[in-house]
Amino acid sequence: MAARISLVAKELQLHALSACVMSQSQKVKVSQLMLDQRLRSCQVHQTPIVMHGADLSGLFFSGYDLRSASLVACNLSHALLVGADLTGANLSRAGLVRADLSKAVLTDVNLHGADLSGVDLRERQLQSLNLNNCNLFEADLASTDLSKADLSNANLSNANLSGADFSDAKVTNLNLVGAQLQGSTWASVDFSNRDLSHFDFANCDLSGANFSNTNLSYTNLANANLSNANFSSADLTHANLSGTVLAGAVLKGCRLTSADMSQTQLPARDFTKCDLTGTNLSHCNLANADLSQANLSHANLSGAQLTCVKLTEAILEGTVLTGATLAGVDLQKRQFPGRDLSGCNFSSATLTGADLSGANLSGTMLEGTTLAQADCTRANFRQASLRGAQAPKCDFSDADLHSADLSEANFTQASFRGASLQLCCLFSANLQEATVSDACFDEAQLAGAVLAHVDLHGRALRGRDLSHTDLSNANLSETDLTGANLSSANLVKADLSKAELRGANLCNANLSEAILTATDLTGAQLLNCDMVRVVLKGHDLSGGHFTGANLRYSDLSDANLTGTNLSLGDLSHTDLRGACLVRSKLSGANLTQAELFGADLSEADFEGSRLVGVNLTGRDLRHSRLARADLSRAVMSGMDLSGAQLADADLSNADLGGANLAEADLRGACLVGADLREVRLHEERTGRPAVLARARLTGQDLRNRDFSCVDLSGADLYNTDLSEGNLTGAKLVGAKLAG
């Protein structure tokens, strides 16, 4: 080739040029004239220019056609190549220091080993170029497309690479020291086994890049796109990964000690056995990530999204979790004593057997969280939400639960010794068999709570809302419940001895078998309450409201029920012996088989009540109101029922032998089968008779009876024997006398 060029040069008498080409080991300065002549000759012969090792520095090439030119090892520094067409040219080992290549066509140009120091190649299309061993020191490649280019062993130190695209480029031993990399693209580039410590890749696109076994310590990767990048076994100590996108990135086994990963998106990533000591993961998204056996000691996870992460055998010593979301995370038997967990979200997490003693959990979300047998002593739960939490046998001793939401939570057999529960909400919470000694419940919402078997002895619960609360078997002895709302409360077998229930609302409450020894029920509202088998012997219940109350089998003997409203109540089998029922209201009440011996029933209202089989012997029922009452089989022999209102009463099979019915109103009463022997129907002094209009006396033996002036109009006297009786002045209009 050299011989051929030399021959052509001689023919054109370009001896100087010929000497230049022939002496490649010694650069010869070529003038502009010589260059232009040579180029014209090449154009004539339609051959590419070949000049190896020539000194072409500073020459003018602007707009020249240099396609396929061979300028190997030429010195083109400071040359003007503006708009030159270098398509397919060979510029390997050429010196192009600060050459002007603006608008030059560089398609398929070979720049292997070329020196392009300080060259301006901004916004150029340099895809797939051979830049192997090229020197691009301080070159400007901003926004240039170098995708798939070969940059092996190239020097890009101090170059401006901001916004450049190096996707799929070969970068083996590429020197990037001091280069400006912000916003550049390195997609799918292989950086494995490299030392990239202290580099600045902020805002770069490194998606799919291979960083395995790479030293990235102190490297700035802030806001970079690292999706699908491979960081296996990489060293990212103190690296800045804040705001990066790591979707699909491989981080297994990498070292992230003291790295900054704040506000990073890391969902479902595998951090198994990763060293994250001191790493800043604040506000990053780690949902569903696997952090098993990872070292998170002293890492910052404040505000991080950790929903359903795996923390099996992970080291959490000194880890900052303030405000983090740990919903659904398994934290069984974890140690968090004295830790700041304020603002965390532990919803549906498992903290069974965890140590939270002295921890700050203020404002924490613990809804549906499992805290069974956890140690929460001295912990701060102020304004925390434990709604629906499962915390059986949890120890809250001396804990601060001020204003916490504990509604619907399960605290069975939990300990609240000395705990502050002021203003907390325990609506429908289950504290069955919980220990609450010395706990403060001031202004706590207890409505609907389960406090069965709880010791509330001597508590001040004056005026509190305990409606629908389960206090069965609870110890409420000497408790002040004055004016409390206990409507629909369950007080079955509760100990209310010496308790203050003055003015309390016990409507629809269940006090069956409750202990009411010396209990003050003055003015209490007991409408429709269930008080089966209670003992109120000798109690002062005067003026009480027991409408619809169920007092079956209860002991009310010697009780003061003066003016008490027991209407519609069930007092069947109740012991009312010696009780004072003066002016009491028993209308519609069921007193079947009640014990009334020695009871004072004067002026009591029994209208519509059931007194089936009741022994009323010896009771003073003068002028009593017994209209529509069921007195069937009742024993009233020898009783004074004068003036009693017995209209429409059922006295069938009742024992009225020797009773005084003078002036009694028996209109419509049923006396079928009743014992009416020696019954008095007239008032002795005035002679005014009883009224038996419409009364049913079917089949009665009323021989020799005095019915003078008695109103029997409409009475049913079918098969009744009135022989030898005195019916003078009796009214029999409409009476049935057949038979």
Helices and strands as residue ranges (DSSP letters): H 2-11, H 15-22, H 32-45
